[in-house]
């Protein structure tokens, strides 16, 4: 039996689970599961674990190769923020007229996990990271957030607004999902 190193986290769960995070193998196990049983479970998933570790290591190497130095990183962030401040308000105004929506404020933020957000008070916030996307993907996020001014949910009515303005929205959402995985900072 191949012995893999892993981090064990015991919880009040009923099943065993393996997660690969930052090139580490993490096993979550019920509190009373014997270590021998956990080892057998991990050994039975060796191929899956090795495949995912290899993928994560490759991604980590690619990110390291692409990762700019601190000074360059600051210049890039500053550049993207300025671009966002120039481009996004005009695009919001254009699509707001088409949708019949009126945002109360437009801000540029630094969110890493979301491209944009809409508050119940009508404030739209967009991440400067959005400037790394294609113009169509940027427009999709803007339309998505403006549609929330009409429907603060993801109902059929919400998606019909998005679909009317951006018929290919699924393509742009997929692009953004892939981009989010590759942004090095």
C-alpha positions in Angstrom: 0.0 0.0 0.0 1.4 3.4 -1.0 1.7 5.8 1.9 0.7 9.4 1.1 1.2 12.3 3.5 -2.0 14.0 4.4 -3.4 16.5 6.9 -6.2 14.9 9.0 -9.1 17.0 10.2 -11.7 15.2 12.4 -15.2 16.6 12.4 -18.7 15.7 13.2 -19.4 14.3 9.8 -20.5 10.8 8.7 -18.2 10.2 5.7 -14.6 10.5 4.7 -13.6 13.2 2.2 -10.4 14.3 0.5 -9.6 17.8 -0.6 -6.5 19.0 -2.4 -5.7 22.6 -1.4 -2.6 24.5 -2.2 -0.8 21.3 -3.1 -1.7 19.7 0.2 -3.9 16.6 0.8 -6.5 17.2 3.4 -8.7 14.4 4.7 -11.8 15.1 6.7 -13.0 12.2 8.7 -15.6 11.4 11.4 -14.3 11.8 14.9 -14.2 8.0 15.7 -12.9 6.6 12.4 -9.8 4.5 13.0 -6.6 5.7 11.3 -6.2 2.3 9.5 -9.5 2.9 7.8 -8.6 6.4 6.9 -5.2 5.2 5.5 -7.0 2.5 3.4 -9.4 5.1 2.1 -6.6 7.5 1.1 -4.7 4.6 -0.5 -7.7 3.7 -2.6 -7.8 7.3 -4.0 -4.1 7.5 -4.8 -4.6 8.0 -8.6 -7.2 10.7 -8.0 -5.0 12.4 -5.5 -1.8 12.3 -7.6 -3.7 13.6 -10.7 -5.1 16.6 -8.7 -1.7 17.3 -7.0 0.0 17.3 -10.4 -2.6 19.7 -11.8 -2.2 22.0 -8.8 1.6 21.9 -9.0 1.5 22.8 -12.7 -0.9 25.7 -12.0 1.3 26.9 -9.2 4.4 26.8 -11.5 2.5 28.8 -14.2 1.4 31.4 -11.6 5.0 31.7 -10.3 6.3 32.2 -13.8 3.7 34.9 -14.5 3.8 36.6 -11.1 5.3 40.1 -11.5 7.6 41.6 -8.9 6.0 43.9 -6.3 6.8 47.2 -8.1 5.4 45.8 -11.4 2.3 44.5 -9.5 1.6 47.9 -8.1 1.9 49.5 -11.5 -0.4 47.0 -13.1 -3.0 47.3 -10.3 -2.9 51.1 -10.7 -3.2 50.8 -14.4 -6.2 48.5 -14.2 -8.0 50.7 -11.6 -7.5 53.8 -13.9 -8.9 51.8 -16.9 -11.9 50.7 -14.8 -12.6 54.2 -13.6 -12.6 55.4 -17.3 -14.5 52.6 -19.0 -17.0 51.2 -16.5 -19.1 54.4 -15.8 -19.7 55.0 -19.5 -20.7 51.3 -20.1 -23.0 51.4 -17.0 -24.7 54.6 -18.4 -25.1 53.0 -21.8 -26.6 49.7 -20.5 -28.6 51.5 -17.8 -30.6 53.3 -20.5 -31.3 50.1 -22.3 -32.5 48.4 -19.1 -34.2 51.4 -17.6 -32.2 51.2 -14.4 -30.7 53.9 -12.3 -27.7 53.1 -10.1 -27.2 55.4 -7.1 -23.5 55.1 -7.2 -20.7 53.3 -9.1 -17.5 52.2 -7.4 -14.4 50.4 -8.3 -13.2 47.9 -5.7 -10.6 45.2 -5.3 -12.8 42.1 -4.8 -11.0 38.9 -5.8 -13.9 36.5 -5.7 -16.6 38.5 -7.5 -16.5 40.7 -10.6 -19.3 43.0 -9.4 -22.0 43.5 -6.9 -25.2 45.4 -6.5 -26.5 46.6 -3.1 -30.2 46.9 -2.2 -29.7 50.7 -2.2 -28.6 50.6 -5.9 -24.9 51.0 -5.5 -22.9 49.1 -8.1 -19.3 48.0 -7.3 -17.0 46.4 -9.8 -13.6 44.8 -9.3 -10.7 46.4 -11.1 -9.7 42.8 -12.1 -12.6 42.9 -14.5 -10.3 45.0 -16.8 -8.4 41.8 -17.6 -11.5 40.4 -19.3 -12.7 40.9 -22.8 -14.9 43.9 -23.5 -18.0 41.6 -24.0 -17.3 39.9 -20.7 -17.0 43.3 -19.0 -20.4 44.3 -20.5 -21.9 41.1 -19.3 -20.9 41.8 -15.7 -22.3 45.4 -16.0 -25.6 44.1 -17.5 -25.8 41.4 -14.8 -25.4 44.0 -12.0 -27.8 46.4 -13.6 -30.4 43.7 -13.9 -30.2 43.3 -10.1 -31.5 46.9 -9.9 -34.7 45.4 -11.3 -34.6 42.1 -9.6 -32.4 41.6 -6.5 -32.2 37.8 -7.2 -31.5 35.4 -10.0 -35.1 34.7 -11.0 -36.4 34.0 -14.5 -37.3 37.7 -14.8 -33.7 38.7 -13.9 -32.2 36.3 -16.4 -34.6 37.4 -19.1 -33.3 41.0 -18.8 -29.7 39.7 -19.1 -30.7 37.5 -22.0 -32.4 40.3 -23.8 -29.3 42.6 -23.6 -26.6 39.9 -23.8 -27.9 36.8 -25.6 -24.4 35.1 -25.4 -24.1 35.8 -21.6 -23.2 32.1 -20.9 -20.1 32.3 -23.1 -18.9 35.4 -21.2 -19.6 33.9 -17.8 -17.5 30.9 -18.8 -14.7 33.2 -19.9 -14.8 35.0 -16.6 -14.8 31.7 -14.7 -11.6 30.6 -16.6 -10.0 34.0 -16.2 -10.6 34.0 -12.4 -8.5 30.8 -12.1 -5.5 32.4 -13.9 -5.3 35.8 -12.4 -1.9 35.7 -10.5 -2.8 38.5 -8.0 
